[in-house]
Amino acid sequence: MKLKWNLQTIGGFVLMGIGLIAMIGWGGISGLFGYIFALIMIGFGYWLWRTADTTLKRVCSGLVMLAGAALIIFWLPQVISLVLAAAIIFIGWILVRNGQSQGYRHWK
């Protein structure tokens, strides 16, 4: 497939590059892994709470769920930056797609 190089295509590729750099630089990917880990902690704590037969197990499961909730709050800015970077990449992709569907307004 031959690309049509026009202003929308170039702008779309620039936006997608900025989005990828932002995804790595702002810590969005690490925030995503931190969120997954925190959700696993909360799920394990809830499972331990449901199967606990002693007070010590209930206290420990409550502490695990509390630590998971604290991690979710801690990683919230990184997850928001991941969503913003993904939106920038999506807008860039739309620009590239629209630039390819237009007529012969391209640079030589």
ABEGO torsion letter per residue (X at the ends): XBBBBBAAAAAAAAAAAAAAAAAAAAGAAAAAAAAAAAAAAAAAAAAAAAABABAAAAAAAAAAAAAAAAAAAAAAAAAAAAAAAAAAAAAAAAAAAAAAABBBBBBX
